């Protein structure tokens, strides 16, 4: 999987980069067909009255439609964790949907006359 990380409104540290890469690379064990992950991390400047609000967003390149998620939190690491948890759930849903479809397709082939003949 190819991982691209960009930062907006703050400085990218090695700790932030490694943490984000580690979290997103861990998604491979739930769905191994991920080709690319584009991650944007940063600090929003339009929440002055609420203090600093960090965001983490990711676009995962997977067969079919790409997955996109964005999470905001008062702590950047919490935003990355929430993002990873959300993407994990979405990837599991996609994998389950594909397995059900494959089983239906195999069943249809077995029940067809060409297969029995």
N, C-alpha and C positions, 0 to 999 in steps of 0.2 A: 504494500500500500504506500502510495506517495502522499506525504503530509506536508502541507504548506501552512505556515503560521504567520499572521500579520497582526500588528498591534496598532491601536489608534488612541491617541491622547495620553500615552505614557511610554515609559522606556521598557524595552524587552530585556529581561534578565535571563540568565541561563537557567535559573531555578524554575521560572515560569514556563519557559520553552520546554524543558525536560518533563515537567509535570503534565503539561497539556499533551505532549507526544505520548507519554506513558499511558495516560487515560484513554486516548483515542486508539492507540495501537491495541489495547485490550479488547476492543470491539471485534477484532478478528475472530475470536473464539466463539462468538455468537453467530456470525455470518461471514464466511470466508471469501465472498465475492466482492468485497469492497476494493475499488480500484484507486480511489483518491479521496483525500480529506482536506478541505480548505477551511482553516480555523481562523476566526477573527476574534481577538481579545481587545478589551479596552475599557476606557472610562467615559461614561456619558457626561456631557457638560450641561445638560438641560434639567438637572435635578438639584438645583442649588439649595432649595429649602430642605431637601431630604438628606443632605450630605452626599458623600461620594457613592455613586452607583456604578458598579462594574458590569460589563456584559461579556458573554461568551457565545459565539455563534459558530455553527459548523455546517458545511454542505458536504455530504457524503456521496461520492460517485459510486452508484451500484447499478447493476443491470435493470433496465426499465426506467422508472422515474427516480431522480436523485432525491435523497432525504435532506431536509433542512430543518434546523432547530436553533432557537435563540433563547437564552436564559439570562436574567439579570439578578444581581444579588449585591449586598453591601460588601462582600468579600469576593475577590476574584477567584480564589480557589474553590469557594462554595459554588460559584457560578459554573465553573468547569465541571465540578462533581455533578451538579444538577443536569448539565448538558449531556454528560456521559450516561447518566441514568436514563434520561429520556430517549437518547438514541439507542440504548440497549433494548428498551421496551419496543421501540419501533422496528428494530432489526429482527427481534424475535417474532413479532407479528408477521413481518414480511416472509420470514423463513417458514413459519407455520402455514401461511397461505399458499406458498409454493409447494410445500410437501403435500397438502391436501389436493391441490390441482394435479400434481404428478400421479398420485394414487388414483384419482378419478380417471385420468388418461389411460393408465395401465389397465384399470378395470374395464374400460370401454374396449380396449384392444383385445383383451382376453375373451370378452363376450361377443366379439364380432365373428362373423362366419368365416372370414379369411384365416383367422387364427386357428379355428377348430378344424378346418378343412385340410 
